[in-house]
Amino acid sequence: MELSATTSLHRAQVAAFLKDKTTIDRVKIFDANPDIIRAFANTGIFVTVTIPNGDVPGLANIRVARRWVATHIKPFYPQTKINHILVGSEILHWGDSNMISNVVPAMKTLHRALIVSGITDIKVTTAHSLGILASSDPPSAARFRPGWDQQVLAPMLQFLRQIKSPFMVNPYPYFGYSPQDANFVLFRQNRGKRDNITKITYTNIFDSLMDSVYSAMKSLGYGDVEIAVGETGWPSLGDPWLPHCTVENARWHNLNVLKKVSSGVGTPLMPRRRFETFIFALFNENQKSGNLDEKNFGLFRPDFSPVYDIGIMREGQSGGVIGAQPPATGSKWCVPKADVTDAVLQANIDYACSNGVDCGPIQAGGACFSPNTIRSHASYVMNSFYQTNGRKDFNCDFAHTAVITTADPSKSQFFTLYHFVS
């Protein structure tokens, strides 16, 4: 999630709130503010810091880069789990020619400065708007803008491949909204849009945008480089001429983005891939200038109360006020749909096991190992994920590969260890 400075919140309060009351495990800040970085020390929350665009050209000098690391990183690392440094933000869109020509040299020099300082696990990258694309329709034919493609993006991608860092983009379905495409933009049922080259029909714009980026990367020979989502979001309130800025649209968009990027299903051109993703923004920005929608991208209000629920509060937490979850009104189970393939079920297993589910029982010798089939094991871990996350319907989605049932499936041995959390 992204943390902006344009609220009146105290940094230590924010860090404690995220650690104690939410499941958010990483944040991105738009500078290298030492007070914010220090506030996240010993929280276990990963922090991505951003170098302002104007500072980028100077960092192509190794002495400047080493001094920057010594000042902005070493005093706080590893107590604060800094995992990415962004060398500028959307430089190709907003930067001048000096910034653009120096962004790749600065990335390389900063990486070298980190290594010389004994820091080997912080990844260096930068974030891009989708203005880097010359076109995105159809997704399979997308290419980067001429000039930027060979002079900046190809050497950048080569470097990112070398150091195993992600290529970070900021896809905003919100900015592609039109009334006639509302369902396509907002993950609602629609006829889809067909890519006549690949014969793939896209049912949401997020997949379409991500595959456009992938196609442009692949055209340069770098389809293997990991992609991360540096920003995406939807405002919950806007001026009268923006009727699509509603709480429900913001909730539905961000909920579906989180489900999409964490499900392991991937996109049509990138199956079984997950994308590290930052939702913009953590808080509504009461001190930000501009239109009303620009101030209301937040998941939370400045008093820490949630604007809407997308399942990121810890059990029994409700933002600014601690309260118990309502008791269950009946037993429910989460099970795979009958037509789901073993490959997709295995991706569901991998996701659940890496997100808090104890998967020991399905290992060899475990109480739920038998019957030893992917479907049986997936049934166990998918339901465990659903039960331990509060039995919210969206925790039994797994990219539309699961269904909630009230029929007790305990005739199979591997269901007997499920526990229910109220």
Disulfide bonds with the S-S distance in Angstrom:
Cys334-Cys396 2.09
Cys353-Cys359 1.96
